[in-house]
Amino acid sequence: MAVDNDGIAVVTLQRPPVNSLNLDLLQAMNNTFDDVAKNKSKGMILTSASPTVFSAGLDIMEMYKPDPKRVETFWVTLQDMWLKLFGASFPTAAAINGHAPAGGCLIATSCEYRVMLSGKFTIGLNETALGIVAPTWFQDSLRHTIPTRQAEIALTTGKMFTVDEALKVGLIDETAADKAEAIEKCKKFIKRFDKIPSLARGMTKQIFRQEVLKKLLTNRQADTKQFLDLVNQPKVQQSLELYLAMLKQKSQK
Ligand SMILES: CCCC/C=C/CC(=O)SCCNC(=O)CCNC(=O)[C@H](O)C(C)(C)COP(=O)(O)OP(=O)(O)OC[C@H]1O[C@@H](n2cnc3c(N)ncnc32)[C@H](O)[C@@H]1OP(=O)(O)O
């Protein structure tokens, strides 16, 4: 993690090749978000060390033929990550410098502002297309960002938006030519709050987001049970196996 001299933390996801979110990366993200809060940074920008992938979403290997204890810890740690990021009182922005499917889109939509590089990248919640179901809070993060009707169609069809489509529907706020420009634009967004008292800003954001946050906070055990039931279904395991094989085949071409 790098903190700029203007007090804005730039947090770079760095888990090659595609920043898939495994237990270790999620734990590191949670520690970093706590540090950003403790250091009283003016805000945080999330970006990726990869030139083509922001994050490939959840690491499918954590869910395929999972160890029962580890997969439960994995899910609870993912819930923690989302609660910390979506509920952060400090300003958050995503400089999306590559593809952002599924959990990658979740991270981006948990932030308050999104700048994505122009190019052949895509962003969206594609879960249904993989035969899995986007959990309530994944869906809520999208509904919080784009109009409800567009969100429903995107979720039920597993739509991956091109950069132009994402801009048009409001899934991203701006485009940028390169990563440096994306970070600059995110900083400009965060600096908008320079003259706004941070306590008032933070509390307003938390009130604005509390309904969605409360839904998971009061439902964590049921959400975990629902995930564990789903992930252990033979049909879901079969979908994950086929998807992994397809990804492997594609990467070997
Ligand atoms: C049961 C309920 C669960 C509910 C919630 C689920 C949310 C999720 O996040 S599920 C994960 C969904 N993610 C995706 O659909 C993205 C899959 N990946 C891709 O589409 C592409 O990898 C990419 C567009 C992100 C990048 O393409 P690129 O050509 O640069 O890289 P690849 O050659 O495809 O991949 C390199 C390498 O990485 C492996 N890999 C890719 N994504 C994942 C992943 N999500 N988990 C684990 N591993 C992944 C891929 O198989 C390649 O591996 P090898 O080099 O070993 O062949």
The ligand as a Tripos MOL2 file, in Angstrom:
@<TRIPOS>MOLECULE
LIG
   57    59     1     0     0
SMALL
NO_CHARGES

@<TRIPOS>ATOM
      1 C1        -21.4480  -20.3310   -4.9800 C.3       1 LIG1
      2 C2        -21.8390  -18.8950   -4.7830 C.3       1 LIG1
      3 C3        -20.7380  -17.9370   -5.0980 C.3       1 LIG1
      4 C4        -21.2610  -16.5860   -5.2890 C.3       1 LIG1
      5 C5        -20.3120  -15.5300   -5.7380 C.2       1 LIG1
      6 C6        -19.3840  -15.6240   -6.6970 C.2       1 LIG1
      7 C7        -18.6700  -14.4330   -7.1640 C.3       1 LIG1
      8 C8        -17.4250  -14.6310   -7.9580 C.2       1 LIG1
      9 O1        -16.5950  -13.7410   -7.9630 O.2       1 LIG1
     10 S1        -17.1870  -16.0850   -8.8260 S.3       1 LIG1
     11 C9        -15.7760  -15.7780   -9.8540 C.3       1 LIG1
     12 C10       -16.2170  -15.2310  -11.1540 C.3       1 LIG1
     13 N1        -15.1050  -14.8050  -11.9290 N.am      1 LIG1
     14 C11       -15.0990  -14.8580  -13.2600 C.2       1 LIG1
     15 O2        -16.0400  -15.2830  -13.8900 O.2       1 LIG1
     16 C12       -13.8400  -14.4040  -13.9640 C.3       1 LIG1
     17 C13       -13.1040  -15.5430  -14.5650 C.3       1 LIG1
     18 N2        -11.9040  -15.0850  -15.2270 N.am      1 LIG1
     19 C14       -11.9110  -14.4750  -16.4270 C.2       1 LIG1
     20 O3        -12.9140  -14.2030  -17.0280 O.2       1 LIG1
     21 C15       -10.5680  -14.1290  -16.9880 C.3       1 LIG1
     22 O4         -9.5840  -14.8350  -16.2690 O.3       1 LIG1
     23 C16       -10.2430  -12.6130  -16.9410 C.3       1 LIG1
     24 C17       -11.1060  -11.8690  -17.9700 C.3       1 LIG1
     25 C18       -10.4530  -12.0340  -15.5650 C.3       1 LIG1
     26 C19        -8.7410  -12.4150  -17.3320 C.3       1 LIG1
     27 O5         -8.4720  -13.0210  -18.5550 O.3       1 LIG1
     28 P1         -6.9600  -13.3510  -18.9710 P.3       1 LIG1
     29 O6         -7.0120  -13.8600  -20.3580 O.co2     1 LIG1
     30 O7         -6.0990  -12.2130  -18.6350 O.co2     1 LIG1
     31 O8         -6.5120  -14.4890  -17.9390 O.3       1 LIG1
     32 P2         -6.8610  -16.0320  -18.0170 P.3       1 LIG1
     33 O9         -5.9250  -16.7000  -18.9760 O.co2     1 LIG1
     34 O10        -8.3060  -16.2520  -18.2550 O.co2     1 LIG1
     35 O11        -6.5540  -16.5200  -16.5150 O.3       1 LIG1
     36 C20        -5.2120  -16.6730  -16.0420 C.3       1 LIG1
     37 C21        -5.2070  -17.7730  -14.9790 C.3       1 LIG1
     38 O12        -6.0730  -17.3780  -13.8920 O.3       1 LIG1
     39 C22        -7.0650  -18.3780  -13.6790 C.3       1 LIG1
     40 N3         -8.3030  -17.6870  -13.2200 N.ar      1 LIG1
     41 C23        -8.9610  -16.7120  -13.8350 C.ar      1 LIG1
     42 N4        -10.0190  -16.3000  -13.0860 N.ar      1 LIG1
     43 C24        -9.9910  -17.0530  -11.9650 C.ar      1 LIG1
     44 C25       -10.8240  -17.0960  -10.8110 C.ar      1 LIG1
     45 N5        -11.8790  -16.2660  -10.6210 N.pl3     1 LIG1
     46 N6        -10.5200  -17.9780   -9.8470 N.ar      1 LIG1
     47 C26        -9.4690  -18.8280   -9.9830 C.ar      1 LIG1
     48 N7         -8.6370  -18.8420  -11.0720 N.ar      1 LIG1
     49 C27        -8.9010  -17.9530  -12.0470 C.ar      1 LIG1
     50 C28        -7.2280  -19.0480  -15.0370 C.3       1 LIG1
     51 O13        -7.8070  -20.3200  -14.8990 O.3       1 LIG1
     52 C29        -5.7960  -19.1000  -15.5040 C.3       1 LIG1
     53 O14        -5.1640  -20.1410  -14.7880 O.3       1 LIG1
     54 P3         -3.9950  -21.0340  -15.4500 P.3       1 LIG1
     55 O15        -2.9380  -20.0650  -15.8860 O.co2     1 LIG1
     56 O16        -3.5630  -21.9570  -14.3660 O.co2     1 LIG1
     57 O17        -4.6150  -21.7730  -16.6160 O.co2     1 LIG1
@<TRIPOS>BOND
     1     1     2 1
     2     2     3 1
     3     3     4 1
     4     4     5 1
     5     5     6 2
     6     6     7 1
     7     7     8 1
     8     8     9 2
     9     8    10 1
    10    10    11 1
    11    11    12 1
    12    12    13 1
    13    13    14 1
    14    14    15 2
    15    14    16 1
    16    16    17 1
    17    17    18 1
    18    18    19 1
    19    19    20 2
    20    19    21 1
    21    21    22 1
    22    21    23 1
    23    23    24 1
    24    23    25 1
    25    23    26 1
    26    26    27 1
    27    27    28 1
    28    28    29 2
    29    28    30 1
    30    28    31 1
    31    31    32 1
    32    32    33 2
    33    32    34 1
    34    32    35 1
    35    35    36 1
    36    36    37 1
    37    37    38 1
    38    37    52 1
    39    38    39 1
    40    39    40 1
    41    39    50 1
    42    40    41 ar
    43    40    49 ar
    44    41    42 ar
    45    42    43 ar
    46    43    44 ar
    47    43    49 ar
    48    44    45 1
    49    44    46 ar
    50    46    47 ar
    51    47    48 ar
    52    48    49 ar
    53    50    51 1
    54    50    52 1
    55    52    53 1
    56    53    54 1
    57    54    55 2
    58    54    56 1
    59    54    57 1
@<TRIPOS>SUBSTRUCTURE
     1 LIG1         1 GROUP 0 **** ****
